[in-house]
Amino acid sequence: MSDKKREISLFDETLREGLQTPGLIFSVDENIEIAKILGESKVGFIQAGYPSAHKSEFKAVEKIVNLKNKENFDSIISAHGRCYKPDIRKIARLGVDQIDLHITLNDIFKDNKEIKKEIKFAREKEFKKIKLSILETSKHSSSKLIRAIKEFEDMLDIVTLPDTSGKEYPLSFSEKIAKVRKNVSKNVKIGVHCHNDRGLGLANSITAIQKGADLVETTIGGIGERNGIADTLCCYLILDSLGFKTNINLRKLLEGYEKLNRLTEKRIGLSILNKRKPITGDWLATHTAGTHTNKKYSGRMKKLDEKLNRSDDVSLGIYSGKRAVKEAFKNLGIPVSTKEVKMVRDTIKDISTRELRDVEEEELQSLLEKIRKS
Ligand SMILES: [Zn+2]
């Protein structure tokens, strides 16, 4: 399957999966503010909540639907529920575009007639799209999944195959998705939802897309049950760099990260803007060791993602080379000799090992003055 120009939908789960993060809860107003940013970010789908969980979720979803109508978002508003009539009835009252029903494969094989009745019941309501999530993909072979989906493929728009326990591996998971994609009607979009228990949530999501999945479920900051799922921004940036078509407003999405970071820090002390985070962390533009800083100054260091527009930085410490020191003085507009650069570099290494810290660029002038006086 060609990777180029295929359109991939980002299905943001921050307002459902994200709220399964231990200890994290948003007020109804906060839910609305996040939904607004997601709509403005142009994510394909917004999972607005799980209305059966509590009346506040029902209210939040209702308000998100009103917000979409008022602001004219393109994002499809979805609500999550169990595959049975009381949940379907409740969600139908909300006017969402899509219902997202979850079920296990065993439920399907135990009584597929009953499940068909429930999906038919949902079809009779005014949903534009019906989505079915079949939980725990890792427990089942592709042939079993295909057999299950085929039972209902003419009644569904999207089937998501979540790696609910985070046990899948990129190669085998993507092969499983490829087989499902090949054998299921093209009218049904195949989605993935990958938990990050083994740190493979992002890798599983991306390889599944490369092998044919049409939709990927993500959250801002990758938050969610246990240690979460694939991160919305990382998924978008990687898919974009691989040549897939997405339709994200990056500036707005970054605003969402700032907003959510304030909330997660306040409520549970969790920073989703971790400096070491792959793809998006600030330290991806900070260089330390001589070989790396030399590459940066020679212009050979290609930034991983130009779109984030991070400014390059250098940390001065035990592994710093002379070039980094020379460039730092150049930045400060202070002329120095080659000998002085070497002496300052050695002093930086001494300070770093003695005081167990980096040396700031602002300290260089006084270090140089001390060296000149000695
Ligand atoms: Zn999940």
Residues whose N, C-alpha, C, O or C-beta is under 5 A from the ligand:
A	BS01	ZN	E17
